[in-house]
């Protein structure tokens, strides 16, 4: 059970820490019963909002395990950062995904197989169980996500974008980067010449006999047609820091709800005012399940004090900035994804009032994003040095 507050996240982290070393390395691919995942951390929904920050998780882990013993888990923590950095360097991939998704949605109501899967009636027992688990709990084991995506794409021959969309709708930890790019990888669109095919024996082994797949699964992948991958761009420029003795607002958002910890470090300001911003409209237009929107909004609400407002629209943010006579509003950089257009609206409305909206990149992301220009192997080579400089200073 994922409860959207810091205390629940820390308790889950403490329960997992003894298992983050060799046990995780040897047992992480085994899938237990739903919500009884003893072999993985289950921390990802809290990491998604940074109620748990990546660097603090690793610091806790390294207090109990050596870096070598915990390397598999550290890699897993860094995978989410890699995907975010990769997409931040190639935003056109997200735009292309949306374009393909919009086209697929127009005809999806006519696809009997697609409708059957959504209803939990695909005829493949494990897929139907996992669909129900996803829709009811907002969580799936990572190994299950790979099997599910493979069967969806290669066996059922469904559009990969509709599968990625299903996960985005229901996963508590779903983010545009890790979800979209993981589906692209399974489909064979991310890394040239590499796809992922689910194997019945593998499923039976790692579900420890819970599922015996009797249906014939695809043994060859047919890679879907898609756009060529954009070459990595330079990272977006950040806004300037506020001038000394200025009146500053800190606007927290769902991708980094505890950004206050690093946004105002060493800021010589006259006053700091804190608020949150969460747009239900973004979730509605992207057809995100209410339980996911609720988890994210309550995660953000949980870090705000009683006198810190939570705004749901850009005009309210603008009015707050004017009422507080702010010179600038600081905000953690919003990763490429479903917030893109809304952040542009926010910036336009706020700056029309003469208030500068300044995005800032946290030290963790600033260190890792430039390493995401190629594959994870090259990215991974920089983890050791990055941990030394980022974790030790966090």
MOSULLIN-V699277 format. One record per residue. N is the residue number from 1. RES is the residue in three letters. BURIAL is + if it has 9 or more other ideal C-beta (glycine too) atoms within 8 Angstrom, else -. Layout:
# MOSULLIN-V699277
{{N RES BURIAL} {N RES BURIAL}}
This chain:
# MOSULLIN-V699277
{{1 UNK -} {2 UNK +} {3 UNK -} {4 UNK +} {5 UNK +} {6 UNK +} {7 UNK -} {8 UNK +} {9 UNK +} {10 UNK +} {11 UNK -} {12 UNK +} {13 UNK +} {14 UNK -} {15 UNK -} {16 UNK +} {17 UNK +} {18 UNK -} {19 UNK +} {20 UNK +} {21 UNK +} {22 UNK -} {23 UNK +} {24 UNK +} {25 UNK +} {26 UNK -} {27 UNK +} {28 UNK +} {29 UNK -} {30 UNK +} {31 UNK +} {32 UNK +} {33 UNK -} {34 UNK -} {35 UNK -} {36 UNK -} {37 UNK +} {38 UNK -} {39 UNK +} {40 UNK -} {41 UNK +} {42 UNK +} {43 UNK +} {44 UNK +} {45 UNK +} {46 UNK +} {47 UNK +} {48 UNK +} {49 UNK +} {50 UNK +} {51 UNK +} {52 UNK +} {53 UNK +} {54 UNK +} {55 UNK +} {56 UNK +} {57 UNK +} {58 UNK +} {59 UNK +} {60 UNK +} {61 UNK +} {62 UNK +} {63 UNK -} {64 UNK +} {65 UNK +} {66 UNK -} {67 UNK +} {68 UNK -} {69 UNK +} {70 UNK +} {71 UNK +} {72 UNK +} {73 UNK +} {74 UNK +} {75 UNK +} {76 UNK -} {77 UNK +} {78 UNK +} {79 UNK +} {80 UNK +} {81 UNK +} {82 UNK +} {83 UNK +} {84 UNK +} {85 UNK +} {86 UNK +} {87 UNK +} {88 UNK +} {89 UNK +} {90 UNK +} {91 UNK +} {92 UNK -} {93 UNK +} {94 UNK +} {95 UNK -} {96 UNK +} {97 UNK +} {98 UNK -} {99 UNK -} {100 UNK +} {101 UNK +} {102 UNK -} {103 UNK -} {104 UNK +} {105 UNK +} {106 UNK -} {107 UNK -} {108 UNK +} {109 UNK -} {110 UNK -} {111 UNK +} {112 UNK -} {113 UNK +} {114 UNK +} {115 UNK +} {116 UNK +} {117 UNK +} {118 UNK -} {119 UNK -} {120 UNK -} {121 UNK -} {122 UNK +} {123 UNK -} {124 UNK +} {125 UNK -} {126 UNK +} {127 UNK +} {128 UNK +} {129 UNK +} {130 UNK +} {131 UNK +} {132 UNK +} {133 UNK +} {134 UNK +} {135 UNK -} {136 UNK -} {137 UNK -} {138 UNK +} {139 UNK +} {140 UNK +} {141 UNK +} {142 UNK -} {143 UNK +} {144 UNK +} {145 UNK +} {146 UNK +} {147 UNK +} {148 UNK +} {149 UNK +} {150 UNK +} {151 UNK +} {152 UNK +} {153 UNK +} {154 UNK +} {155 UNK +} {156 UNK +} {157 UNK -} {158 UNK +} {159 UNK +} {160 UNK +} {161 UNK +} {162 UNK +} {163 UNK +} {164 UNK +} {165 UNK +} {166 UNK +} {167 UNK +} {168 UNK +} {169 UNK +} {170 UNK +} {171 UNK +} {172 UNK +} {173 UNK +} {174 UNK +} {175 UNK +} {176 UNK +} {177 UNK +} {178 UNK +} {179 UNK +} {180 UNK +} {181 UNK +} {182 UNK +} {183 UNK +} {184 UNK +} {185 UNK +} {186 UNK +} {187 UNK +} {188 UNK +} {189 UNK +} {190 UNK +} {191 UNK -} {192 UNK -} {193 UNK -} {194 UNK -} {195 UNK +} {196 UNK +} {197 UNK +} {198 UNK +} {199 UNK -} {200 UNK +} {201 UNK -} {202 UNK +} {203 UNK +} {204 UNK +} {205 UNK -} {206 UNK +} {207 UNK +} {208 UNK -} {209 UNK -} {210 UNK -} {211 UNK +} {212 UNK -} {213 UNK +} {214 UNK -} {215 UNK -} {216 UNK -} {217 UNK +} {218 UNK +} {219 UNK -} {220 UNK -} {221 UNK +} {222 UNK -} {223 UNK -} {224 UNK +} {225 UNK -} {226 UNK -} {227 UNK -} {228 UNK -} {229 UNK -} {230 UNK +} {231 UNK -} {232 UNK -} {233 UNK -} {234 UNK -} {235 UNK +} {236 UNK -} {237 UNK -} {238 UNK +} {239 UNK +} {240 UNK -} {241 UNK -} {242 UNK +} {243 UNK -} {244 UNK -} {245 UNK -} {246 UNK +} {247 UNK +} {248 UNK +} {249 UNK +} {250 UNK +} {251 UNK +} {252 UNK +} {253 UNK +} {254 UNK +} {255 UNK +} {256 UNK +} {257 UNK +} {258 UNK +} {259 UNK +} {260 UNK +} {261 UNK -} {262 UNK +} {263 UNK +} {264 UNK +} {265 UNK -} {266 UNK -} {267 UNK +} {268 UNK -} {269 UNK +} {270 UNK -} {271 UNK -} {272 UNK +} {273 UNK +} {274 UNK +} {275 UNK +} {276 UNK +} {277 UNK +} {278 UNK +} {279 UNK +} {280 UNK +} {281 UNK +} {282 UNK +} {283 UNK +} {284 UNK -} {285 UNK -} {286 UNK +} {287 UNK -} {288 UNK +} {289 UNK +} {290 UNK -} {291 UNK +} {292 UNK +} {293 UNK +} {294 UNK +} {295 UNK +} {296 UNK +} {297 UNK +} {298 UNK +} {299 UNK +} {300 UNK +} {301 UNK +} {302 UNK +} {303 UNK +} {304 UNK +} {305 UNK -} {306 UNK -} {307 UNK -} {308 UNK +} {309 UNK -} {310 UNK +} {311 UNK +} {312 UNK +} {313 UNK -} {314 UNK +} {315 UNK -} {316 UNK +} {317 UNK +} {318 UNK +} {319 UNK -} {320 UNK +} {321 UNK +} {322 UNK +} {323 UNK -} {324 UNK +} {325 UNK -} {326 UNK +} {327 UNK +} {328 UNK +} {329 UNK +} {330 UNK +} {331 UNK +} {332 UNK +} {333 UNK +} {334 UNK +} {335 UNK +} {336 UNK +} {337 UNK +} {338 UNK -} {339 UNK +} {340 UNK +} {341 UNK -} {342 UNK +} {343 UNK +} {344 UNK -} {345 UNK +} {346 UNK +} {347 UNK +} {348 UNK -} {349 UNK +} {350 UNK +} {351 UNK +} {352 UNK -} {353 UNK +} {354 UNK -} {355 UNK +} {356 UNK +} {357 UNK +} {358 UNK +} {359 UNK +} {360 UNK +} {361 UNK +} {362 UNK +} {363 UNK +} {364 UNK +} {365 UNK +} {366 UNK -} {367 UNK +} {368 UNK +} {369 UNK +} {370 UNK -} {371 UNK +} {372 UNK +} {373 UNK -} {374 UNK -} {375 UNK -} {376 UNK -} {377 UNK -} {378 UNK +} {379 UNK +} {380 UNK +} {381 UNK -} {382 UNK +} {383 UNK +} {384 UNK -} {385 UNK -} {386 UNK +} {387 UNK +} {388 UNK -} {389 UNK +} {390 UNK +} {391 UNK +} {392 UNK -} {393 UNK -} {394 UNK +}}
